[in-house]
Amino acid sequence: MYAEVVSTLARNVKTCVLRLCPDRVCFVIMERGPASGGNIWCELTQSNIFDEYRIEGKDDRNEIYLEISLEQLSRALRTSLTAQVVKIKLARRQGPCLSVEIAQPTLTGASRTVTHEVPVSVVPERLLA
């Protein structure tokens, strides 16, 4: 379901702010400028889409805000529809990124893991007000 939501949003907008909370995941799209179509808010309850979910934010609210390319995230999640396990982690490689690890079955019954790294920008909450 998560991959399908990301794919649907990616068809309409390029980037969004991903708001990660202890109990939900929100996609916040704030279009600016004279040709903007307005704002889009998509909220998913984490227990409905993830078997396991853990977040460790810096402040008391325990939230993380990330600016991300929906097209790149959608491309990374495309193969997750047939996956055995999907892990999404905030990582630091050459900069902050979401590391998407997808374990898929092979024809022999073994498992292979493919990792995609989607660049993100960590957004301070004060900039969203």
C-alpha positions in Angstrom: 0.0 0.0 0.0 2.9 2.4 0.8 4.4 2.0 -2.6 1.0 2.6 -4.3 0.4 5.8 -2.4 3.9 7.1 -3.2 3.4 6.1 -6.9 0.1 8.0 -7.0 1.5 11.1 -5.4 4.6 11.0 -7.7 2.4 11.2 -10.8 1.1 14.6 -9.5 4.1 16.3 -7.8 7.9 16.1 -7.8 8.8 16.6 -4.2 7.2 16.6 -0.8 7.9 16.8 2.9 7.7 13.4 4.5 6.6 13.8 8.1 7.5 10.8 10.2 5.7 10.5 13.5 5.5 7.7 16.1 2.0 6.6 15.0 1.7 7.9 11.4 3.5 8.8 8.2 2.4 12.0 6.4 3.1 13.3 2.9 2.9 17.1 2.9 2.9 18.9 -0.5 2.9 22.7 -0.3 2.9 24.2 -3.8 4.0 27.8 -3.9 3.8 30.4 -6.6 1.1 31.9 -8.9 0.4 28.6 -10.7 0.2 26.5 -7.5 -2.7 24.1 -7.1 -2.8 24.3 -3.4 -1.7 21.9 -0.7 -2.0 18.2 -0.4 -1.9 16.3 2.8 -1.8 12.5 2.9 -1.7 10.7 6.3 -1.2 7.0 6.7 -1.5 5.2 10.1 1.8 3.3 10.4 0.2 0.2 11.9 -1.8 -0.2 8.6 1.2 -0.2 6.4 4.2 -1.5 8.4 4.7 -4.7 10.3 7.4 -3.0 12.3 8.0 0.7 12.7 10.5 2.7 14.8 11.3 6.4 14.9 13.8 8.3 17.0 13.4 12.1 16.5 15.4 14.7 18.3 12.8 16.6 20.1 10.0 15.8 22.6 7.5 15.4 19.8 9.6 12.6 18.3 9.1 13.6 14.6 11.3 13.8 11.6 10.7 16.0 8.5 12.4 15.0 5.2 12.2 16.7 1.8 12.2 13.9 -0.8 11.8 13.4 -4.5 8.6 11.3 -4.8 9.7 10.0 -8.3 13.0 8.6 -6.8 11.2 7.1 -3.9 8.5 5.6 -6.2 11.3 4.1 -8.4 13.0 2.6 -5.3 9.8 1.0 -4.0 8.6 -0.3 -7.4 10.0 -3.8 -6.8 8.7 -3.9 -3.3 5.3 -5.2 -4.3 6.7 -8.8 -4.6 9.2 -8.5 -1.8 9.5 -10.7 1.2 10.9 -7.9 3.4 11.3 -4.1 2.9 13.4 -2.0 5.3 13.5 1.8 5.0 16.1 3.5 7.1 17.4 7.1 7.4 21.1 6.8 6.7 24.0 9.1 6.0 26.2 8.2 3.0 27.6 11.1 1.1 24.6 13.0 2.6 21.3 12.1 4.3 19.3 9.5 2.4 16.6 6.9 2.8 18.1 3.5 2.4 15.5 1.1 0.9 16.5 -2.5 1.3 14.3 -5.0 -0.5 14.6 -8.8 0.0 13.1 -10.7 -2.9 12.9 -14.5 -3.5 14.9 -15.9 -6.4 13.9 -18.8 -8.7 15.9 -21.2 -6.5 14.0 -20.2 -3.4 16.9 -18.2 -1.9 16.7 -14.5 -1.2 18.5 -11.6 -2.7 18.7 -8.1 -1.3 18.6 -5.0 -3.4 19.4 -1.6 -1.8 18.3 1.8 -3.2 19.4 5.1 -1.7 17.1 8.0 -2.1 18.7 11.4 -1.2 16.7 13.5 1.3 17.1 16.9 3.0 16.3 17.0 6.7 13.9 19.9 7.2 13.9 21.7 10.6 10.3 21.9 11.8 10.6 25.7 12.3 10.9 26.1 8.5 7.5 24.5 7.9 5.5 27.0 9.9 
